[in-house]
Amino acid sequence: MFTLDTCVAYITDNSMKFITDAFDQILSSKGVTRVQWIALYYLGLQEVINQKELANKMNIKESTVARLIDRMEREGLVIRCKKQDDRRAFNLLLTQKGKHYREVLIPEGEKFSEIVSKGINEEEMQMFLSVLKKMVLNVEEHMLRNK
């Protein structure tokens, strides 16, 4: 008989919510959202990135990234620069404030990862990541077959 207590989707959803809510709370106390933190991470990896590339990296819709960048621009964390080869498109650049926030906030992810993985050895972590990856692949295959 089916029970929610053994449903992988339910268990992973509840676990993810608990963990992300805790991380959101930490970042909120620092003045940013988790989504802004992720954007700051990717914006700092490359000198120049456009909204489409950022949306792909963050695995969110371009319209969602546009609203995110609007907010981050208002907060002085990022600026939009028109691309020279396409005046309709924009590159995104971190401001000095954005670079400072990134420098201060990215280590929060490392600290939180240490909290989450406390007592989990490398072999267990690799097994967890492997199983999670297989689950995602299983769902992707199922979705493709049932289009």
Summary of the structure (lengths in Angstrom):
residues: 147
radius of gyration: 18.5
end to end distance: 28.1
largest distance: 61.0
contacts: 355
relative contact order: 0.10
helix: 70%
strand: 8%
